[in-house]
Amino acid sequence: MKDVVKHAVKHAVKHIVKQSKTPAAESAPETASFERTPKAMLLGAVLVLLGGVLWGINATVSKLLMADYHADPLWIACVRELAAGALFLACAGVRTPKLLAGAVRDRRSYPMLLFAALTCVLFVQVSYLSAIDWTNSGTATVLQTLNLLFVLAYVCIRGRRWPGLRESIGVALAFAGTVLIATGGDLSMLKLPLVGLLWGLADAACTAALSILPAKLVARWGNLAVNGIMFVISGLVLTPFVRPWASAPQLDWFGMLLMVFTVVGGTFGAYWLFLAGVMRIGSMRGTMLGTSEPIAATISAVLWAGAVFTPTDFVGFVMIIVMVFLVR
C-alpha cells in the first residue's frame, strides 16, 4: 500500500478525513501492514461507515448540549479537546511510545505543532460547533464538506494549473448547493443566519488545512502522537479563556452521557474507526464512504433535535455530496 501521508499535498483532495473532527491523516507505518484482500476491504468499508456515522451523530449531540443544556461551544471544544487528547496520548504511549517520545523531544517541531494545533484543532472545533449552534448539525456538516474546494484551490495554485472539467463541474455544483441551502431558493434573502453561514465556510477552510499542515509531522511521529499533542495544546490554549471548571453547564445524567459520547464515541472513537478503515481501503474510498457523516447528521438532526429541512435544502445537500465524488 502506498504511503498516504507522503502524497498528502499532491493528492490532498483525496485525504479529507472529518475531519471534524480530527487533525491529521493516517501515517505510513500503520498503513503498510494491511493487505487489500476482499475481507480487509469489506471490514475497512464497514469501519469507515461507522466512523462517519459517529461523527454525524456527534454533531447532533453537540447541538443538543448547546440547545437543551446551554453549553457554550467554547466549553464543549475545550473539554472535548483535552479529554480526547489524553486518550490519543494514552494510545500513543501504548502503541507507539518511541514515536511519542521522539515528538516530545523534537523541539524544532514545536512551532509547527503549535500552528497546526491552533489552525487544525482549535479553529476547526470552534468554527464547527459555532456553525452547529447558529444553524443545525446537518447543515453545518454539509457546509464542512466544502473543505474539498479549499484543498482543490491550494492544489491548483501550488501546481500552477486550472481545475479540470470534473473539478469545475464539482465546484459549480458546490456553489449552487451552498446558495440553495443559504437562500432556500429565494436569492433575494438569506434563510440561514449570515453568521452561521460564515462560521460554516470558516470551518470548511480550516478543515482543509487538516490534510496539508500536519502531514510531515504525522509522517515522522505517527498520527496518534501528533493528534494527541495538538488536541492537548489546543485545549490548554482555550482553558484560561473558557475556565471550564467555572463555566460548566448544569448537566443531569443524560447530559453527562452526551458529554461522554461526544468525547469517547464522537471524537476519539469516530476517528479511530475511520482511520482503521482508511488503512484498509485507502483514502480515496474512505473519502467517498465518509459521506455517511452529513447523511447521519441530517437524519439525527431531524429525529432528535427537531430540525426541519425544506426540499431545496435536500437538493443543496445532494449537490454538495455529488461534488465530493467529482473533485478528486
LUMKE-241162 format. One record per residue (C-alpha): y, z, x; residue number from 1. Coordinates in Angstrom, 1 decimal. Layout:
<pts>
<pt Y="Y" Z="Z" X="X" num="NUM"/>
...
</pts>
This chain:
<pts>
<pt Y="0.0" Z="0.0" X="0.0" num="1"/>
<pt Y="3.4" Z="-0.9" X="1.3" num="2"/>
<pt Y="5.9" Z="1.7" X="2.4" num="3"/>
<pt Y="8.0" Z="2.1" X="-0.7" num="4"/>
<pt Y="10.8" Z="4.1" X="0.9" num="5"/>
<pt Y="11.1" Z="1.6" X="3.8" num="6"/>
<pt Y="12.1" Z="-1.0" X="1.3" num="7"/>
<pt Y="14.3" Z="1.2" X="-0.9" num="8"/>
<pt Y="17.5" Z="-0.7" X="-0.2" num="9"/>
<pt Y="16.1" Z="-4.3" X="0.0" num="10"/>
<pt Y="14.3" Z="-3.8" X="-3.3" num="11"/>
<pt Y="16.4" Z="-1.0" X="-4.7" num="12"/>
<pt Y="16.2" Z="-2.3" X="-8.2" num="13"/>
<pt Y="12.5" Z="-1.5" X="-8.2" num="14"/>
<pt Y="13.0" Z="2.0" X="-7.2" num="15"/>
<pt Y="14.8" Z="3.8" X="-10.0" num="16"/>
<pt Y="12.6" Z="6.8" X="-10.6" num="17"/>
<pt Y="15.0" Z="9.3" X="-13.5" num="18"/>
<pt Y="15.5" Z="9.8" X="-12.3" num="19"/>
<pt Y="17.4" Z="12.1" X="-14.5" num="20"/>
<pt Y="16.4" Z="13.9" X="-13.3" num="21"/>
<pt Y="15.0" Z="13.6" X="-9.6" num="22"/>
<pt Y="16.9" Z="12.9" X="-6.4" num="23"/>
<pt Y="14.6" Z="10.8" X="-4.3" num="24"/>
<pt Y="11.8" Z="8.2" X="-4.4" num="25"/>
<pt Y="8.3" Z="8.6" X="-3.0" num="26"/>
<pt Y="7.5" Z="9.0" X="0.7" num="27"/>
<pt Y="5.2" Z="6.7" X="2.7" num="28"/>
<pt Y="2.8" Z="9.3" X="4.0" num="29"/>
<pt Y="1.9" Z="10.3" X="0.4" num="30"/>
<pt Y="1.6" Z="6.8" X="-0.9" num="31"/>
<pt Y="-0.5" Z="5.3" X="1.9" num="32"/>
<pt Y="-3.8" Z="7.1" X="1.0" num="33"/>
<pt Y="-4.1" Z="5.7" X="-2.6" num="34"/>
<pt Y="-6.2" Z="2.5" X="-3.2" num="35"/>
<pt Y="-5.2" Z="0.4" X="-6.2" num="36"/>
<pt Y="-8.6" Z="0.5" X="-7.9" num="37"/>
<pt Y="-8.7" Z="-0.1" X="-11.7" num="38"/>
<pt Y="-9.4" Z="3.6" X="-12.2" num="39"/>
<pt Y="-6.5" Z="4.6" X="-10.0" num="40"/>
<pt Y="-4.2" Z="2.1" X="-11.7" num="41"/>
<pt Y="-5.2" Z="3.4" X="-15.2" num="42"/>
<pt Y="-4.6" Z="7.0" X="-14.1" num="43"/>
<pt Y="-1.3" Z="6.1" X="-12.5" num="44"/>
<pt Y="-0.1" Z="4.4" X="-15.6" num="45"/>
<pt Y="-1.0" Z="7.5" X="-17.7" num="46"/>
<pt Y="0.8" Z="9.8" X="-15.3" num="47"/>
<pt Y="3.9" Z="7.7" X="-15.3" num="48"/>
<pt Y="4.0" Z="7.5" X="-19.1" num="49"/>
<pt Y="3.5" Z="11.3" X="-19.3" num="50"/>
<pt Y="6.3" Z="11.9" X="-16.8" num="51"/>
<pt Y="8.7" Z="9.6" X="-18.7" num="52"/>
<pt Y="7.8" Z="11.3" X="-22.0" num="53"/>
<pt Y="8.5" Z="14.7" X="-20.5" num="54"/>
<pt Y="11.9" Z="13.5" X="-19.2" num="55"/>
<pt Y="12.8" Z="12.1" X="-22.6" num="56"/>
<pt Y="11.8" Z="15.3" X="-24.4" num="57"/>
<pt Y="13.7" Z="17.3" X="-21.7" num="58"/>
<pt Y="16.9" Z="15.5" X="-22.8" num="59"/>
<pt Y="16.4" Z="16.7" X="-26.4" num="60"/>
<pt Y="15.5" Z="20.2" X="-25.3" num="61"/>
<pt Y="18.8" Z="20.3" X="-23.3" num="62"/>
<pt Y="20.7" Z="19.2" X="-26.4" num="63"/>
<pt Y="19.0" Z="22.0" X="-28.4" num="64"/>
<pt Y="20.1" Z="24.6" X="-25.8" num="65"/>
<pt Y="23.7" Z="23.3" X="-26.0" num="66"/>
<pt Y="23.9" Z="22.9" X="-29.7" num="67"/>
<pt Y="21.9" Z="25.9" X="-31.0" num="68"/>
<pt Y="22.4" Z="28.4" X="-28.2" num="69"/>
<pt Y="25.8" Z="27.2" X="-27.0" num="70"/>
<pt Y="24.5" Z="26.9" X="-23.4" num="71"/>
<pt Y="27.1" Z="25.4" X="-21.2" num="72"/>
<pt Y="26.0" Z="22.1" X="-19.5" num="73"/>
<pt Y="27.0" Z="23.5" X="-16.1" num="74"/>
<pt Y="25.0" Z="26.7" X="-16.7" num="75"/>
<pt Y="21.9" Z="24.7" X="-17.5" num="76"/>
<pt Y="22.4" Z="22.4" X="-14.5" num="77"/>
<pt Y="22.9" Z="25.4" X="-12.1" num="78"/>
<pt Y="19.8" Z="27.3" X="-13.3" num="79"/>
<pt Y="17.7" Z="24.2" X="-13.5" num="80"/>
<pt Y="18.6" Z="23.1" X="-10.0" num="81"/>
<pt Y="18.0" Z="26.5" X="-8.4" num="82"/>
<pt Y="14.7" Z="27.1" X="-10.2" num="83"/>
<pt Y="13.3" Z="23.5" X="-9.8" num="84"/>
<pt Y="14.5" Z="23.5" X="-6.2" num="85"/>
<pt Y="12.5" Z="26.7" X="-5.5" num="86"/>
<pt Y="9.4" Z="25.0" X="-7.0" num="87"/>
<pt Y="9.9" Z="21.9" X="-4.8" num="88"/>
<pt Y="10.3" Z="24.0" X="-1.7" num="89"/>
<pt Y="7.2" Z="26.1" X="-2.5" num="90"/>
<pt Y="5.1" Z="23.0" X="-2.9" num="91"/>
<pt Y="6.6" Z="21.6" X="0.3" num="92"/>
<pt Y="5.7" Z="24.8" X="2.1" num="93"/>
<pt Y="2.1" Z="24.5" X="0.9" num="94"/>
<pt Y="1.6" Z="20.7" X="1.2" num="95"/>
<pt Y="3.9" Z="19.6" X="4.0" num="96"/>
<pt Y="5.0" Z="22.7" X="5.9" num="97"/>
<pt Y="5.7" Z="20.8" X="9.1" num="98"/>
<pt Y="8.0" Z="18.3" X="7.4" num="99"/>
<pt Y="9.8" Z="21.1" X="5.6" num="100"/>
<pt Y="10.3" Z="23.0" X="8.9" num="101"/>
<pt Y="11.5" Z="19.8" X="10.6" num="102"/>
<pt Y="14.0" Z="19.1" X="7.9" num="103"/>
<pt Y="15.5" Z="22.6" X="8.2" num="104"/>
<pt Y="15.7" Z="22.3" X="12.0" num="105"/>
<pt Y="17.3" Z="18.8" X="11.9" num="106"/>
<pt Y="21.0" Z="19.7" X="11.9" num="107"/>
<pt Y="22.0" Z="16.1" X="12.3" num="108"/>
<pt Y="20.7" Z="15.5" X="8.8" num="109"/>
<pt Y="22.8" Z="18.3" X="7.3" num="110"/>
<pt Y="25.9" Z="16.2" X="6.4" num="111"/>
<pt Y="23.8" Z="13.6" X="4.6" num="112"/>
<pt Y="21.7" Z="16.2" X="2.9" num="113"/>
<pt Y="24.9" Z="17.8" X="1.6" num="114"/>
<pt Y="26.4" Z="14.5" X="0.5" num="115"/>
<pt Y="23.2" Z="13.4" X="-1.2" num="116"/>
<pt Y="22.9" Z="16.8" X="-2.9" num="117"/>
<pt Y="26.3" Z="16.5" X="-4.4" num="118"/>
<pt Y="26.0" Z="12.9" X="-5.4" num="119"/>
<pt Y="22.3" Z="12.6" X="-6.3" num="120"/>
<pt Y="21.7" Z="16.0" X="-7.9" num="121"/>
<pt Y="24.9" Z="17.8" X="-8.9" num="122"/>
<pt Y="26.8" Z="14.8" X="-10.2" num="123"/>
<pt Y="23.7" Z="13.4" X="-11.9" num="124"/>
<pt Y="22.8" Z="16.6" X="-13.6" num="125"/>
<pt Y="26.3" Z="17.5" X="-14.7" num="126"/>
<pt Y="27.1" Z="14.0" X="-16.0" num="127"/>
<pt Y="23.8" Z="13.6" X="-17.7" num="128"/>
<pt Y="24.0" Z="16.9" X="-19.5" num="129"/>
<pt Y="27.6" Z="16.3" X="-20.4" num="130"/>
<pt Y="26.7" Z="12.9" X="-21.8" num="131"/>
<pt Y="24.0" Z="14.5" X="-23.9" num="132"/>
<pt Y="26.5" Z="17.2" X="-25.1" num="133"/>
<pt Y="29.0" Z="14.7" X="-26.2" num="134"/>
<pt Y="26.5" Z="12.2" X="-27.8" num="135"/>
<pt Y="22.8" Z="12.8" X="-28.1" num="136"/>
<pt Y="19.7" Z="12.8" X="-25.9" num="137"/>
<pt Y="18.6" Z="9.3" X="-26.9" num="138"/>
<pt Y="22.0" Z="7.6" X="-26.4" num="139"/>
<pt Y="22.6" Z="9.4" X="-23.1" num="140"/>
<pt Y="19.2" Z="8.5" X="-21.7" num="141"/>
<pt Y="19.6" Z="4.8" X="-22.7" num="142"/>
<pt Y="23.0" Z="4.7" X="-21.0" num="143"/>
<pt Y="21.5" Z="6.2" X="-17.9" num="144"/>
<pt Y="19.2" Z="3.2" X="-17.7" num="145"/>
<pt Y="22.3" Z="1.2" X="-16.8" num="146"/>
<pt Y="21.9" Z="2.5" X="-13.3" num="147"/>
<pt Y="19.9" Z="-0.7" X="-12.6" num="148"/>
<pt Y="23.1" Z="-2.6" X="-12.9" num="149"/>
<pt Y="24.9" Z="-0.5" X="-10.3" num="150"/>
<pt Y="22.0" Z="-0.9" X="-8.0" num="151"/>
<pt Y="22.0" Z="-4.6" X="-8.6" num="152"/>
<pt Y="25.7" Z="-4.8" X="-7.7" num="153"/>
<pt Y="25.0" Z="-2.9" X="-4.5" num="154"/>
<pt Y="22.1" Z="-5.2" X="-3.5" num="155"/>
<pt Y="24.2" Z="-8.3" X="-4.3" num="156"/>
<pt Y="27.2" Z="-7.1" X="-2.3" num="157"/>
<pt Y="25.0" Z="-6.0" X="0.6" num="158"/>
<pt Y="23.1" Z="-9.3" X="0.6" num="159"/>
<pt Y="26.2" Z="-11.3" X="0.0" num="160"/>
<pt Y="24.8" Z="-13.2" X="-2.9" num="161"/>
<pt Y="25.4" Z="-13.7" X="-6.6" num="162"/>
<pt Y="22.9" Z="-12.4" X="-9.2" num="163"/>
<pt Y="20.1" Z="-14.8" X="-10.2" num="164"/>
<pt Y="19.6" Z="-16.2" X="-13.6" num="165"/>
<pt Y="17.2" Z="-13.5" X="-14.8" num="166"/>
<pt Y="19.6" Z="-10.9" X="-13.4" num="167"/>
<pt Y="22.6" Z="-12.4" X="-15.1" num="168"/>
<pt Y="20.8" Z="-12.5" X="-18.4" num="169"/>
<pt Y="19.9" Z="-8.9" X="-17.9" num="170"/>
<pt Y="23.5" Z="-7.9" X="-17.1" num="171"/>
<pt Y="24.7" Z="-9.8" X="-20.3" num="172"/>
<pt Y="22.1" Z="-8.0" X="-22.5" num="173"/>
<pt Y="23.0" Z="-4.6" X="-21.0" num="174"/>
<pt Y="26.7" Z="-5.2" X="-21.6" num="175"/>
<pt Y="26.2" Z="-6.4" X="-25.1" num="176"/>
<pt Y="23.8" Z="-3.5" X="-25.8" num="177"/>
<pt Y="26.3" Z="-0.9" X="-24.5" num="178"/>
<pt Y="29.1" Z="-2.4" X="-26.6" num="179"/>
<pt Y="26.9" Z="-2.2" X="-29.7" num="180"/>
<pt Y="26.0" Z="1.4" X="-29.0" num="181"/>
<pt Y="29.6" Z="2.3" X="-28.4" num="182"/>
<pt Y="31.2" Z="0.5" X="-31.3" num="183"/>
<pt Y="28.4" Z="0.3" X="-33.9" num="184"/>
<pt Y="29.1" Z="-3.5" X="-34.1" num="185"/>
<pt Y="32.8" Z="-2.9" X="-35.0" num="186"/>
<pt Y="34.8" Z="-4.0" X="-31.9" num="187"/>
<pt Y="38.0" Z="-2.5" X="-33.3" num="188"/>
<pt Y="36.8" Z="1.1" X="-32.9" num="189"/>
<pt Y="34.6" Z="3.4" X="-30.8" num="190"/>
<pt Y="31.7" Z="5.0" X="-32.6" num="191"/>
<pt Y="30.8" Z="7.1" X="-29.6" num="192"/>
<pt Y="33.3" Z="9.6" X="-28.2" num="193"/>
<pt Y="35.1" Z="7.9" X="-25.3" num="194"/>
<pt Y="34.4" Z="11.0" X="-23.2" num="195"/>
<pt Y="30.7" Z="10.7" X="-23.9" num="196"/>
<pt Y="30.6" Z="7.0" X="-23.0" num="197"/>
<pt Y="32.4" Z="7.7" X="-19.7" num="198"/>
<pt Y="30.0" Z="10.5" X="-18.9" num="199"/>
<pt Y="27.1" Z="8.2" X="-19.6" num="200"/>
<pt Y="28.5" Z="5.5" X="-17.3" num="201"/>
<pt Y="29.2" Z="8.1" X="-14.6" num="202"/>
<pt Y="25.6" Z="9.3" X="-14.9" num="203"/>
<pt Y="24.3" Z="5.7" X="-14.5" num="204"/>
<pt Y="26.4" Z="5.2" X="-11.4" num="205"/>
<pt Y="25.3" Z="8.5" X="-9.8" num="206"/>
<pt Y="21.7" Z="7.8" X="-10.7" num="207"/>
<pt Y="21.9" Z="4.5" X="-8.9" num="208"/>
<pt Y="22.6" Z="6.4" X="-5.7" num="209"/>
<pt Y="19.2" Z="8.1" X="-6.0" num="210"/>
<pt Y="17.4" Z="5.0" X="-4.7" num="211"/>
<pt Y="19.8" Z="4.5" X="-1.9" num="212"/>
<pt Y="21.3" Z="7.6" X="-0.3" num="213"/>
<pt Y="18.2" Z="9.9" X="0.3" num="214"/>
<pt Y="15.9" Z="7.0" X="1.3" num="215"/>
<pt Y="16.0" Z="7.6" X="5.1" num="216"/>
<pt Y="15.8" Z="11.4" X="4.7" num="217"/>
<pt Y="12.7" Z="11.0" X="2.4" num="218"/>
<pt Y="11.1" Z="8.6" X="4.8" num="219"/>
<pt Y="11.4" Z="11.1" X="7.6" num="220"/>
<pt Y="10.8" Z="14.5" X="6.0" num="221"/>
<pt Y="9.0" Z="13.8" X="2.7" num="222"/>
<pt Y="10.1" Z="13.8" X="-0.9" num="223"/>
<pt Y="9.2" Z="17.5" X="-1.6" num="224"/>
<pt Y="11.2" Z="18.9" X="1.2" num="225"/>
<pt Y="14.2" Z="16.7" X="0.7" num="226"/>
<pt Y="14.3" Z="17.1" X="-3.0" num="227"/>
<pt Y="13.8" Z="20.9" X="-2.7" num="228"/>
<pt Y="16.6" Z="21.3" X="-0.2" num="229"/>
<pt Y="19.0" Z="19.1" X="-2.2" num="230"/>
<pt Y="18.3" Z="20.8" X="-5.5" num="231"/>
<pt Y="18.9" Z="24.2" X="-3.9" num="232"/>
<pt Y="22.1" Z="23.1" X="-2.2" num="233"/>
<pt Y="23.4" Z="21.7" X="-5.5" num="234"/>
<pt Y="22.6" Z="24.9" X="-7.4" num="235"/>
<pt Y="24.2" Z="27.0" X="-4.7" num="236"/>
<pt Y="27.4" Z="24.9" X="-4.8" num="237"/>
<pt Y="27.6" Z="25.4" X="-8.6" num="238"/>
<pt Y="26.8" Z="29.1" X="-8.5" num="239"/>
<pt Y="30.2" Z="30.6" X="-7.6" num="240"/>
<pt Y="31.9" Z="28.4" X="-10.3" num="241"/>
<pt Y="29.3" Z="29.0" X="-13.0" num="242"/>
<pt Y="28.2" Z="32.5" X="-12.2" num="243"/>
<pt Y="25.0" Z="32.1" X="-14.2" num="244"/>
<pt Y="24.3" Z="35.8" X="-14.4" num="245"/>
<pt Y="27.6" Z="36.4" X="-16.2" num="246"/>
<pt Y="27.7" Z="33.2" X="-18.3" num="247"/>
<pt Y="24.2" Z="33.2" X="-19.6" num="248"/>
<pt Y="23.9" Z="32.4" X="-23.3" num="249"/>
<pt Y="22.1" Z="34.7" X="-25.7" num="250"/>
<pt Y="18.5" Z="33.3" X="-25.8" num="251"/>
<pt Y="15.8" Z="34.5" X="-28.1" num="252"/>
<pt Y="12.1" Z="34.0" X="-27.3" num="253"/>
<pt Y="12.3" Z="30.3" X="-28.4" num="254"/>
<pt Y="15.4" Z="29.7" X="-26.3" num="255"/>
<pt Y="13.6" Z="31.2" X="-23.3" num="256"/>
<pt Y="10.7" Z="28.8" X="-23.9" num="257"/>
<pt Y="13.1" Z="25.9" X="-24.0" num="258"/>
<pt Y="14.6" Z="27.0" X="-20.6" num="259"/>
<pt Y="11.1" Z="27.4" X="-19.1" num="260"/>
<pt Y="10.2" Z="23.9" X="-20.3" num="261"/>
<pt Y="13.4" Z="22.3" X="-19.0" num="262"/>
<pt Y="12.7" Z="23.7" X="-15.5" num="263"/>
<pt Y="8.9" Z="23.6" X="-15.2" num="264"/>
<pt Y="8.0" Z="20.7" X="-17.5" num="265"/>
<pt Y="11.1" Z="18.6" X="-18.0" num="266"/>
<pt Y="12.3" Z="18.6" X="-14.4" num="267"/>
<pt Y="9.6" Z="19.6" X="-11.8" num="268"/>
<pt Y="6.6" Z="18.7" X="-13.9" num="269"/>
<pt Y="8.0" Z="15.3" X="-15.1" num="270"/>
<pt Y="9.0" Z="14.4" X="-11.5" num="271"/>
<pt Y="5.6" Z="15.4" X="-10.2" num="272"/>
<pt Y="3.7" Z="13.4" X="-12.8" num="273"/>
<pt Y="5.9" Z="10.3" X="-12.4" num="274"/>
<pt Y="5.7" Z="10.4" X="-8.6" num="275"/>
<pt Y="1.9" Z="10.8" X="-8.7" num="276"/>
<pt Y="1.7" Z="7.8" X="-11.0" num="277"/>
<pt Y="4.1" Z="5.7" X="-8.9" num="278"/>
<pt Y="2.0" Z="6.4" X="-5.8" num="279"/>
<pt Y="-1.0" Z="4.8" X="-7.5" num="280"/>
<pt Y="0.6" Z="1.8" X="-9.4" num="281"/>
<pt Y="3.7" Z="1.1" X="-7.3" num="282"/>
<pt Y="7.4" Z="1.5" X="-8.0" num="283"/>
<pt Y="7.9" Z="-1.8" X="-10.0" num="284"/>
<pt Y="5.2" Z="-0.9" X="-12.5" num="285"/>
<pt Y="6.5" Z="2.6" X="-12.5" num="286"/>
<pt Y="10.0" Z="1.4" X="-13.5" num="287"/>
<pt Y="8.6" Z="-0.7" X="-16.3" num="288"/>
<pt Y="6.5" Z="2.1" X="-17.7" num="289"/>
<pt Y="9.4" Z="4.5" X="-17.2" num="290"/>
<pt Y="11.0" Z="3.0" X="-20.3" num="291"/>
<pt Y="8.9" Z="5.6" X="-22.1" num="292"/>
<pt Y="11.7" Z="8.0" X="-21.3" num="293"/>
<pt Y="14.5" Z="6.6" X="-23.5" num="294"/>
<pt Y="11.9" Z="6.0" X="-26.3" num="295"/>
<pt Y="10.7" Z="9.6" X="-26.1" num="296"/>
<pt Y="14.3" Z="10.9" X="-26.0" num="297"/>
<pt Y="15.3" Z="8.8" X="-29.1" num="298"/>
<pt Y="12.2" Z="9.9" X="-31.1" num="299"/>
<pt Y="12.5" Z="13.6" X="-30.2" num="300"/>
<pt Y="16.3" Z="13.5" X="-30.9" num="301"/>
<pt Y="15.6" Z="12.2" X="-34.5" num="302"/>
<pt Y="12.7" Z="14.6" X="-35.1" num="303"/>
<pt Y="14.0" Z="17.8" X="-33.5" num="304"/>
<pt Y="17.8" Z="17.5" X="-33.0" num="305"/>
<pt Y="18.7" Z="15.7" X="-36.3" num="306"/>
<pt Y="20.2" Z="12.7" X="-34.5" num="307"/>
<pt Y="21.0" Z="9.7" X="-36.7" num="308"/>
<pt Y="20.8" Z="6.2" X="-35.3" num="309"/>
<pt Y="22.0" Z="3.0" X="-37.0" num="310"/>
<pt Y="20.3" Z="-0.4" X="-36.8" num="311"/>
<pt Y="23.0" Z="-1.5" X="-34.3" num="312"/>
<pt Y="22.1" Z="1.5" X="-32.1" num="313"/>
<pt Y="18.4" Z="0.4" X="-32.0" num="314"/>
<pt Y="19.4" Z="-3.2" X="-31.3" num="315"/>
<pt Y="21.6" Z="-2.0" X="-28.4" num="316"/>
<pt Y="18.7" Z="0.2" X="-27.1" num="317"/>
<pt Y="16.3" Z="-2.7" X="-27.1" num="318"/>
<pt Y="18.8" Z="-4.9" X="-25.3" num="319"/>
<pt Y="19.2" Z="-2.4" X="-22.5" num="320"/>
<pt Y="15.5" Z="-1.8" X="-22.2" num="321"/>
<pt Y="14.8" Z="-5.5" X="-22.0" num="322"/>
<pt Y="17.4" Z="-5.6" X="-19.2" num="323"/>
<pt Y="15.0" Z="-3.3" X="-17.2" num="324"/>
<pt Y="12.3" Z="-6.0" X="-17.3" num="325"/>
<pt Y="14.7" Z="-8.8" X="-16.3" num="326"/>
<pt Y="16.6" Z="-7.1" X="-13.4" num="327"/>
<pt Y="14.2" Z="-6.6" X="-10.5" num="328"/>
</pts>
